[in-house]
């Protein structure tokens, strides 16, 4: 998982500094009534970080825990629309730094422990960490209006 941790640290530095240049008013606009604004997508990444952090921790001491979340409800109920973008960027950064610390402390045996998510089959902590990076990049590209990163 060392490469995953290193990649996440690079993402925090690179994309964190890029997001700091975004204007609150620009990222608050919803492209359609039923579509998230870029600020809400950032909020979704915060929710994802919180839920994955919990998965990475709980899967180490519980036997195949189930940790799922309803992303639309989380974004709506968290009211990211009214939060200052600067605060959301800092929260995103801090949560991801904590994920790095937790992943760094996981030994190889525990990296293979399983967790149930919204998928029908459980996944290992190592798999979830790699998938977290893919998901993160996909949405960071949306927020920064970059060419889309592949996301299976």
C-alpha positions in Angstrom: 0.0 0.0 0.0 3.0 2.2 0.1 2.4 3.4 -3.5 -1.2 4.1 -2.7 -0.2 6.3 0.2 2.5 8.1 -1.8 -0.1 8.8 -4.6 -2.6 10.1 -2.1 0.0 12.4 -0.6 0.8 13.7 -4.1 -2.9 14.3 -4.8 -3.3 16.2 -1.5 -0.5 18.6 -2.4 -1.2 19.0 -6.1 -5.0 19.2 -6.1 -5.2 20.9 -2.8 -3.2 23.9 -4.1 -5.2 23.9 -7.3 -8.5 24.0 -5.5 -7.4 26.9 -3.4 -7.5 29.1 -6.5 -11.2 28.3 -7.1 -13.7 31.1 -6.5 -16.6 30.2 -4.2 -19.2 31.7 -6.6 -17.9 29.8 -9.6 -18.0 26.4 -7.9 -21.4 26.9 -6.3 -23.4 26.9 -9.6 -25.4 23.8 -10.3 -25.2 22.8 -14.0 -28.8 21.5 -13.7 -31.4 21.3 -10.9 -30.6 17.6 -10.3 -26.8 17.8 -10.7 -24.3 18.7 -8.0 -22.3 21.9 -8.1 -18.6 21.5 -8.1 -18.7 22.6 -4.4 -21.2 19.7 -3.7 -18.8 17.3 -5.5 -16.1 18.5 -3.2 -18.5 17.8 -0.3 -19.1 14.3 -1.8 -15.3 13.8 -1.6 -15.4 14.8 2.0 -18.2 12.3 2.7 -16.3 9.6 0.8 -13.1 10.4 2.9 -15.1 10.1 6.1 -16.7 6.8 5.1 -13.5 5.3 3.7 -11.6 6.4 6.8 -14.1 4.5 8.9 -13.8 1.4 6.6 -10.0 1.4 6.9 -10.2 1.5 10.7 -13.2 -0.7 11.4 -12.2 -3.4 9.0 -9.1 -4.0 11.1 -11.0 -5.0 14.2 -14.4 -6.2 13.1 -15.1 -9.3 11.0 -16.2 -7.9 7.5 -18.1 -4.8 8.7 -20.7 -3.3 6.5 -20.1 0.4 6.0 -22.3 2.0 3.3 -23.7 5.5 2.8 -26.3 7.2 0.7 -24.3 9.8 -1.2 -27.2 12.0 -2.3 -28.6 12.2 1.2 -25.1 13.0 2.7 -24.5 15.8 0.3 -28.0 17.3 0.8 -28.0 17.0 4.6 -24.4 18.3 4.9 -25.5 21.6 3.3 -22.2 22.0 1.4 -23.8 24.7 -0.7 -23.7 27.2 2.2 -20.2 26.3 3.5 -17.2 28.5 2.5 -15.2 26.7 -0.2 -12.0 27.4 1.8 -13.4 25.5 4.8 -14.3 22.5 2.6 -10.9 22.4 1.0 -9.2 22.4 4.4 -11.6 19.7 5.6 -10.9 17.6 2.5 -7.2 18.0 3.0 -7.2 17.1 6.7 -9.3 14.0 6.2 -7.0 12.8 3.5 -3.9 13.4 5.6 -5.6 11.3 8.3 -6.3 8.6 5.8 -2.6 8.6 4.9 -1.7 8.1 8.6 -4.2 5.3 9.0 -3.1 3.5 5.8 0.5 3.9 6.8 -0.1 2.0 10.0 -1.8 -1.0 8.4 0.4 -4.0 8.1 0.3 -6.4 5.1 -1.9 -8.9 6.8 -4.5 -6.4 7.9 -4.5 -4.8 4.4 -6.2 -8.0 3.3 -9.1 -7.7 5.7 -12.5 -7.3 4.2 -15.3 -4.7 4.3 -18.7 -4.6 2.8 -19.7 -1.5 0.9 -22.5 -0.7 -1.4 -21.1 -3.4 -3.7 -22.5 -6.9 -3.5 -19.1 -8.4 -2.6 -16.7 -7.4 0.1 -13.4 -5.8 -0.7 -10.0 -5.7 1.0 -8.7 -2.6 2.7 -5.9 -2.5 0.1 -8.5 -2.7 -2.8 -10.7 0.0 -1.1 -7.7 2.3 -0.8 -6.8 1.9 -4.5 -10.4 2.4 -5.5 -10.6 5.5 -3.2 -7.7 7.0 -5.3 -9.5 6.3 -8.6 -12.8 7.8 -7.3 -10.9 10.8 -5.9 -9.2 11.6 -9.1 -12.4 11.2 -11.1 -14.1 13.9 -9.0 -11.1 16.2 -8.6 -11.0 16.4 -12.4 -14.7 17.4 -12.4 -14.1 20.1 -9.8 -11.1 21.6 -11.6 -12.7 21.2 -15.1 -9.8 19.0 -16.2 -9.9 16.2 -18.8 -11.7 13.3 -17.2 -9.6 10.8 -15.4 -10.6 7.3 -16.1 -13.0 5.9 -13.5 -14.3 2.3 -14.0 
